[in-house]
């Protein structure tokens, strides 16, 4: 599950002896004040523990590394800030000795042209290169600010900092993440085949459950159990449930929701991928869309058609943005406009992405096969006209790598008359993106999130998770 805890950064203030000491002192205060205003906890040496609370000597490096190790369960990333040139060897050794394996952001303060005497000159411009050179030699992965040197109190640096924190959340969340794979892959759907072993190598575990076990739990659950009655109330508060929806269907949805949530709690799952057709409809008599929608809306992403890589993409963006993700199809062209398309699912989209409270109904596509009475529980509505990030994760067994693509676009208000969960999107150079998807064998499913987090997600997946990522820009 995506937790909304306050982020924590370990802070290294770099300083070199023959550069002005007062810059280390003022720089440390500036950074710590900014982090506090941004709602970020800081773990940093104090002036009592080292001169000006900076890292300058090897002894300072050891003290800082020990401090970071004492807070290893709290620290999400490391911010290296250079108020002056900085001592590159102690800085690199601090990170090595701490052994945290978390993202690192390298920041350098700017000089001003009217303060270039020996008294006030920083030379952080140059020092940043030296620190980065040493981090590279030490095998430390690191991120950079947009500008080589930047005043921490500018909006540019604040944006960089927020993106970095988002990257930290993605990396921490994916390492050790657990996915629930519920039911068999739909027989007609080779599209969603994937490699559990490749995910395991990245720290992502898959827990499987046969649909028969879920059905057994539901069958043994009484209609009047308090948990079932409470869940029915939550469903009615969540969606517009019309009189056409059978009471029996609501009871089944509630039992399914209680069962899945208990399974997730007992096996410590963060997300689920569910076999949504057609065994559920034929043997239980509902679609799981409402249950899955509510899970995703609560930042526990749930993907249809047992699309485990799809839900990993959903989870990555939910970690970055702390907003719910959805899984949709790249489904239709939008007339003759090459940079627009219709995205659609039938649907389990979370309520927060819709323009209005979603309407519960029967699933029109599957109803033609199993009958409307067995397909109640789908969520109908249009996605809000807002900027969004898209992400697709896949496993390429032929090369033994996890691959992905990520980018941004916008949902529009262009007219469209259809059903399910849907929207019209516009993406710059979309034909290039579509060609990339097809030429590289990516699935037609894509995760979406109403936020602008392509940069931090790309940084997390490519640099820190080590996946092969295409960033569409």
N, C-alpha and C positions, 0 to 999 in steps of 0.2 A: 504494500500500500504506500502511496505517496504521503509522507509525513510533512507537516507544515512547521517543523522546528526552526528555530533561529539559527542561521548559518554561523559557523566559527572558522576563522582563518588564523593560521599561525603567521605572525608578522616578523620578517627579518629586516632590520634597518641596517643597511650596509654603510660602512664608513672607512676611510683610509686616513692614516695618522697625520700626514702632512697637508691634508685639506682642512678647511675651516671646521672645527668641531661644533660650532654653534649651529651649523646647517643640519648636522645629525640630530641635534636636540630639537630644533624647530620642526624639522621634517617629520620626526617621530610623532610629535604632538599633532601636527596637521593630519597625518594619516589616521591616527587613533581617533581623533575628533570626527573625521569623516566617516569612519567605520561605525562609530556609535550612532551618528545621524542616519546612516543607511540601515540600521538594525542588524548589524553584524558584530558578533562577539570576536574579540581579539585576544590571542595568546602571544605575549611579547615580553622580552626581557625588560626589566625596570632599570632606571638609572642607578639603583642600589646594587644591581646584579652585574652590570657592565657600564663602562663610560657612556653616558647619555642613552643607555638602554640599547646600544647598537652592537653589531658584530664586527669586530675589527681584528682581534687576535684569535689564535687557535683555542685559547682558553675560553674566550667568548663563544666560539663556535660550539664547544663541548657543552657549555652551560645552556645555550639555546637549544641544542639537540636534545639534551636531557629534559628540558622544559616541554618541548614538543612531544617527546615520548610519554611523558606523564599525562598528556592530554590527547593521546593518539585516538581514543574513541570519540572525541569531540571534534577534532580538526578535520574540516572538509577539504581544505586547500591551503596553500602557502602563498602569501604575498611578499615578494622581495621588493623593497623600495630603496632607491638610491638617492639620498639627498645630496651626496657628493660622490666622488668616483667609486668608492667602495673597494674593499679587499676581496678579490675574486676567490682566492683559495679558502679562506675561512667561510665564505658564503656557501661555496660548493660542498665543503665538508659538513657544514651544519645540516644541509639537506640529506647528504649521504648518511651521516651518523644518526639522524632522526629516524630514517628508515620507514617513513610513512607511506610512500608510494601514492601520493595525492597530486592533483594538478598544481602547477606553480605559475603564478603571474609575475612577470618581471616589469617593474615600473621605474622610470627615472625622472627626477625633477628637472625642469628646464632652467637654463641660465637666462638672465636678462642682460641686454646689451649695455645697460648703464651700470652694471655691477659685475665687472669682469676683472677686478683687481684681485690680488692674492688673498685679500681679506674675505671676499664674498663669492669667489668663483667656485662653481660646482664641478665642472667637467663630467657630470653624470652622463652626458651624451656619449662620451668615449668609454666611460666606465661600464655602461650597460653592455657594450660590445664585449668587453673583457669578461664580464660575468657570464654572458651567454656562451662565450667561447669555452669557459671552464665547465659550465653545466653540460654542454655538448660532449666535452671530453669525458665527463663523469657518467654519461648515459642518462642524464636527467631530462625528462620531457618537460617543456615549459611553454607557456602562452605569452603573447606580447600585447601591449597596448596598441591601439590604432595608430597613434602618433608616437614617434620614437621617444620624445620627451614630452611630458604633459603635466600641467598644473593639476593636482588632485581635486581642486575645488571647481574645475570646469565640468560642464555637462558631458563633454566627450569622455573624460576619465570615469565619471560616474556610470555612464553607459557601459564602458569596458568592464568596470567592476561588477555591475549587475550581470552582464553576460558571463563573466568568469564564475561567479557564484552559481549561476544556472548550470554551467559546465560541471562544476564540482558536484552539484546535486545529481546530475545524470550519471557521472562516473561512480559515485558512492552507491547510488540506487541500483545500477546494473550489476555491479560486482556483488555477487551474493543474492541476486534476485531469483525468485522462484515462480515458475509458471505452472498453472494447473491446466492439463490437457484433458478435457472431459469428452469422452466418447471417441469413436473411430472417425478417421477422416472420411468425409462423404465419398462413396465409391467412385462417383463420376468426377472427382475433383483432384486430379493429380497436381493441380496448380499449387496446393498448399503443402506439398511434401517438403520436409526440412531435415536437418541433421541435429539430433540432440547432442551428439558428441562435440560438434563445433561450438554449440552454445555452452556446453559444460566447460570447455577450455577457456571460455571468456568469463566463467564464474556464474553462468545462468543455468539453473537446474530446472528440469521438467518433471512434474509429478503427474502421473496418469491416473485416470479413474474411468472404469467402464460404465456406460449408461445404465446397465442393469443394477449396479450398486446404488446409483442415484434414485432409480425407480423404486428400489426396495426401501430406501429410507423414507421416500414420500409415501409409499403404501402403508408403512407402519405408523405414520404420523396421523393423529386424530384431527378431524376438522375443527374441533373446538379448543385445541391447544392454545394457550395464551400467546405463544410465539407466532402461530399461524394467524390468529385474529389481529394481532398487532401489525403483522406484515400486510394484511389486507388493507388496514387503515392507511398504512404508508403508501401503498400502491394508489389508493384513491386520492391521496393528497398530492401524489407525484404527477399523475396524468389525468386527462379528461376521460373518464370511464362512462360511456353511454349506457343506456338501458338495454342496448342490443348485446352487450357483453354478458354471457351467461355467468351466474354466480358460481357454478361449478368450475368454470375456467379460472376465476379469481382465486378460488381455494387452491387449485393446482399450482398457479403461479406463486402463491404465498408459500406453499410447501416446498416448491423448488427453490425459492429464494432462501428460506431458512436452512435447507439442506446444503446448498452450495456455500453459504456463508459459514456454516459450521465446519464444512470440509476445509475451507480456506483458512479458518482459524486453527484447526487441529493440525494442519500440515504447513502452516506458516507461509501461505501463498500471497503473492503480491498482485497477481493478475490471472486471468483465465482465457482459454480458447475453447470454444464449445461446438460440438457437432449439432448444428441447429436444424438440419433436415436429413432425411424425412422420418427417421426413427422416432424422434420426439413426438411428432404430430400423429404418427400411426399408433404409438404405444402409450403415450401420456395424454395426448389430445390438446396440446397447446403449443405455441411457439415460445421460445425462451427470451424473446426480444426485450420485454419489459424488465425482466430480472437482470439481464445483461446491461440494459440502459441505466438502471439504478446503480449497478456496481460501478460502471464507468463514471457516472455523475459523482460518485463518492470517491473518485480518484483511485479506484481499483479496476483498471481497464479490463474490458471483456470483449474478445473478438469472436466473430462468427466463423463457421466453417472450419473449426480447429486450426485457425491461422495463427500458429505460435509466433513465427517471425513478425506477423502483422501486429500482434499485441505487444511485442517487444518495442516496435516503433512507437506505438501508442504510449507505452510506459515512459520511453525516453523523453517524449515531448511533454508529458504530464509532469515528469520530474523537473524539467527545465522551466516550464511556465507556471506550475502548480494550478493548472486549470485542466478540465477533463478533455480527453482525446476521443475521437471516433474513428471507425474504420469504414471506408466507403469504396465503391468501385469507380475507377475512371470509366464512365458509362456511355456517354453519348457526345457527339459533336454538338456545338450550339450553332446551328445554321451554317453559314459560310465563314464565320469568324475564326481564324486560325489560332488565336490566343485565348479562346474561350472553350469551355466544355461543361457538360452536365455531370455532376457526381451524384451518386445515388446508393442507398441500400434500403432494405425492404421493411422495417429497419429497427436497429437497436441503438440508435444514436442517443447520447446523453441529453437530458432536458436542457442543460445550460447552453447548448449550441443552437437551439431552435429560436425562432422569432417569437414564439408563443408556447404556452403549455402544450406538450405533445398530446395527440389524440390517439387513444387505444382503439384498435380495430382488428379485423382479421387480415391475414396475409394473403393478398390477392394472387400472388404468383403460385404459391404452393397449394392454395385452396383448390385450384383446378385439378389437382391430383388426389388430394386427401380429403377435400370437402371443407367449406368455411368453418363448420362447427369445431374442427380440430386445429384451427390456426389463429385463434384469438390471442392477443398479446403483443402485436406489433405496434411500433410507435410512428405515427405519421406527423410530418411537419417540415417546414422549410428552414434551412440554416440561415442564421443572421448574415447580413451584408457587412462583413468585417474582414480585415486582413487575417491571413492564416498561414500557418506553416504546414508543409506536408513532408512525410517521411516514409520510406519503405525500407525495411530490413529483410534480407534474404540470406540463405546459406548456399554457397556454391561448392558442392561436394567434389566437383571435378578438379578444383584447384585448392580445396581444403581451406576456404576462407569465408568469413562472414562479410557480405557486401551490403551496401545501402546507398540510397540517394536521399537528398534533403533539399528543400527550397522554400520559397515563399510566394504568395500570390494574394488574391482577394476574392471573397465571395461578393457577388454583385446583386443588384435588384432587377436584373433583366427578367422579362416575363417568361414564365414557364408553367405549363399546366400538366402535372403528373401526380404520382402517389408516392407513398413511402417516406423516407427521409431523403431530402434532396437539396440541391442548390446549383447555381451557375457560378463557375469560377473563371477568373482571368489570370493568366500567368504569362509574363514576358517570355517570348521565344518558346512558346509551348510546343510547337512542332518539333523543335530540337529535343525537348524533354521526352516527347512521345517516341521519337526515333531512338533515343538512348534506352528507354524502357524496353522497346521491342528488340533492339539489336543485342541487348545484354540479358534477355530472357527473364526480366522481372515480372512479377505477378501483376494482375490487374487491380488487386487491392492496394489501397494506400491509406495510411493513417493521417488524420488531419487534427489540427489544434488551433483554436481561434486566438493566436498570439503570434509574435514575431521572434521566434527562437531558433531560426535556422543556423545562425552563426554559432551559438553555444552548443547546439546539438551536433553540428558538424565537427566542432573542435573536440567534443567528448568522444564521439564515435571513432573518428579518424586518428587523432593524436594520442589519446589516452587509452581507448579500448583496442586500438590497432586494427580497426576494420578498414576495408577498402570502400571509400565513400566518394560519391560524386555530388558536389555542391552545385546545384543549378542556380545560375545568377544571370 
